[in-house]
Amino acid sequence: MLKSLHIGRYATKQEDFRELAEFFQAIGFESIASEGSKGRSAVLAAPLGLLSLNALSPNYPAEVLEHLKDVAQLIVLEVTNPDAIFQMAEKRKFVVLTDKASPASGERSFTLKLPGDIIVTVHGKPEQLSSDTAGELTGEGKRFALVVSRFNSFITERLLSGAVDGLRRMRVKDDDLFVARVPGAFEIPSAARTLAETKKYDAIICIGCLLRGDTAHYDVIANEVTRGIGQSAQETGVPHAFGVLTCDTLEQAIDRAGLKAGNKGFEAALAAVEMASWKKAVRRQATASGKRETNRATSKPKRSAQTRKRVAKTR
């Protein structure tokens, strides 16, 4: 009778094997030690294993059908946060064959082509508790300040454009945007803190660009900027979005200012909008909870029928 199920796949290239093993472990597979593997074998276990038998559906896109016919085997993964897995796959530059989402159920499903011609379909929806609080990507009615470094302006101006574009897409009006330009990245935390302490803005977006040089100057500045922005956010209570690039080369900075790796200014704007919305949601939740506690404390306990009769007799 059946004792266990083990499905094995071979990767013809050592680099493909390493990348596959790292990816599967990163998304939650448990690694089981294998004796004598010498770095050429990885046994991975999932919390729940199922064997799925399916007839190939003609409704798949032609490209997916072609891949499935070649490999004749599809790995299906159910996850708790498909968006995080998708971002991880994008960073590793895996080929995305399909990507669908259901507005009704909130479930997302996408198919990836992994190294070694392995096809994986990932599906699921984020698990939320009834008490979960999340921010919304809408900046309507909120105010934002953008602190931009003039140093490396050919990069920071691109990041600024991306951030403003992101805010406008989130329904933030131009009148609710304030741009403060400072000499360099080192001055960003001070300016951000000054703006945050005015309490006029729902979030601060910090934009700058640091490129590694031949001395330790880069490390000193990068550490101080990161520490200063984080400290300002914690002590003022105003969300700060980190849009400061710390790159080894100019090419890396260009890629992150609107080329191959997207625009980090745009991403920082989305983070600022979500955090500003989240903070207001927490305040509303706390206010509602406080009112309920006050009502409980001030409300008089109802007397039972027997208690009312006893009180009436004593009178």
Secondary structure, DSSP 8 states (H G I E B T S, - for coil): -----------SSHHHHHHHHHHHHHTT-EEE--TT-TTS--EEE-SS---------TTS-HHHHHHHHHH--EEEEE-S-HHHHHHHHHHTT-EEEEEEE-TTT--EEEEEEETTTEEEEEEE-----TT-----S--TT--EEEEEE-TTHHHHHHHHHHHHHHHHHTT--GGGEEEEEESSGGGHHHHHHHHHHTT--SEEEEEEEEE--SSTHHHHHHHHHHHHHHHHHHHH---EEEEEEEESSHHHHHHTBTSTT-BHHHHHHHHHHHHHHHHHHHHHHHHHHHHHHHHHHHS-----HHHHHHHHHH-
